[in-house]
Amino acid sequence: MNQPPQKIIAVYQGSFDPVTYGHLDVIRRAARMFNELIVGIGKNPDKEQLFTPQERLELLLPHLTDLPNVRAATYDGLTIDFVQECGAHVLVRGIRDMADLNHEVQLATLNRLIGNVETVFILTSDQHVLTSSTYIKQIYEMGGGDINRIRQLVPENVAVRLAERLQAAKDKR
């Protein structure tokens, strides 16, 4: 007897502080691979967050409207717990370079061990390989606050909010 194909739910997790064109590229490509993709906006305890989880969600949502099988949510705690709460069995991770791969393989092994979750790596497209949220913030701050320098790395709504937030932080100092 033929079994109906199993619905595969995946989670693409990140801090998305802020969301970049590289993130959106991975989301679009992963959306073609899975029946449902949930973008999980979490906290990175190793980094100071510029935007609240809710703000990051608001910056991301306009870019998902044409993807009917993609939704986004914020969460606290361990990613593996969020993945299980979503009913997912796959975690999607974007890989930019060998340093990412080394770190991500360790996390993938741990996630499989403690949560029985597989990790699928998606290589970042060439034009996004050097894009990181940290670099984008540094380019804006150290580049004299020129929003045009970051417009090619992040969507317009993100560039504007990022410039506002970083300028307000600079004015406080």
Buried (B, 14 or more C-beta within 10 A) or exposed (E): EEEEEEEBBBBBBBBBBBBBBBBBBBBBBBBEEBEBBBBBBBBEEEEEBBBEBEBBBBBBBEBBEEBEBBEBBBBEEEBBEBBBBBEBBBBBBBBBEEEBBEEBBEBBEEBBEEBEBEBBBBBBBEEBBEBBBEEBBEEBEEEEEEBEBBBEBBBEBBBBBBBEBBBEEEEEE
